[in-house]
């Protein structure tokens, strides 16, 4: 950004709840307490502010020693400010005997330059910035910019609230940001100074460009904050907004306004996904898209009464589930679930991992059995593969089926050699546990093969089969002693991890074509085991399989 250009913030403000808290005092702002002016090209222009402001910030590249002497003789305290921090500015602080240093930092490069000179400064330092910062750096007083132009108005209260949300503890708002050379720049009217500062408790205020402030501006700025008759808004949030609806791709979410004191007359909205503002999502409702899968949604509600406004944000929604699934669970530290346009689900878990098992997870949930579950056989279909370069180094559960009370019936897991296994705990499908290798390798997405097409057909206290590509690889019949009930819920993704030797590893699993359906018991018995696949005889003919007894 040019030193004094008027630009909108580089990124949307992170949402903050409630109103701006008071509690700062002028003393906490050090030399920046009270009111001050910036000078851009003629430091002498600030002389007419003597007696109306306490300090003046001068750019050493355009200021002479004579001008600094005149300002100091008029009773104004001297600060040094730079559009781009340099060691020359540090030297100017010493040369002028300045009480403080101000750096402009509205891009990452400008912030890096400011932090580079920080250790050389022995006076208090402040950072003039818009809201591109994730966090204000430690040791700097925040000077967020409030401004008005043809397109928008960013109030003092809004920038102070945003600075607090970004970690600033001492805040001196910059108001009246104006540069006549910038298209669309609109000068803040003198009548707006008092209302601007009356909406928030601040330790001080600085105004841009003494050169552009006339006598009326200076009088209004000097009196701002000390005019008891200035209209103030009494809006305050007393109950946070809420999000109503299911966090699922294609399902509409509705915002409630929350409750407010102060009789607001209008409400506006901004929806955030993954803590990033969604362009154009400024209505009371929002419908998550494919790109939102695996992220959480927030709505920021602004209430206004014609004098001022206040904001409050909702709690985060549940993680947005892909179409066809009811919910997503992902560990905050390291799990994520996303979906592709073709419906393929990507579950990802990032290290470092411990040497032993971890409960960290990333999976989607499908409720297929209704409130009471399915009492008979259920066929679960999944097309499975592993992301190349993200193979597991230990046991990786990728699919699990639960009954209505929430007990595990059975699951599939992948071992460190990418072999697929069927597992059922004691009481799941029978009294004792089951742990059978399926005898196939799960392919990588880089392989020139289709995903592994798996169908598990199971009923507790009866039988379970695992078919791959239509051929039964595992069949266990005569099951007895299970304590689970009707099947109801399916999890696919990464459901815990056995740990790994390489603690910096990452694991990623891809699922597609996921379904769970009730099947007739007779159909469940007819699926052919791999041992019954017809084999070629020594004469080249296909030998008929011997009949097998029914289980």
CORJO-V926991 format. One record per helix or strand of 2 or more residues. SS is the DSSP state (@ for helix, = for strand). FROM is the first residue (numbers start at 1). TO is the last residue. If there is no record, write none. Layout:
SS FROM TO
SS FROM TO
This chain:
@ 26 32
= 34 38
@ 43 49
= 55 58
@ 65 73
= 77 82
@ 87 96
= 100 104
@ 108 118
= 124 129
= 140 149
= 153 154
@ 156 165
= 173 177
@ 191 198
= 204 207
@ 210 212
@ 215 223
= 236 239
= 243 244
= 252 255
= 259 261
= 266 273
= 276 277
= 285 287
@ 290 292
= 297 304
= 309 313
= 327 330
= 335 339
= 345 350
= 358 367
= 378 386
= 396 403
= 408 414
= 419 424
= 434 441
= 452 459
= 463 468
= 471 476
= 487 497
= 506 518
@ 521 526
@ 530 532
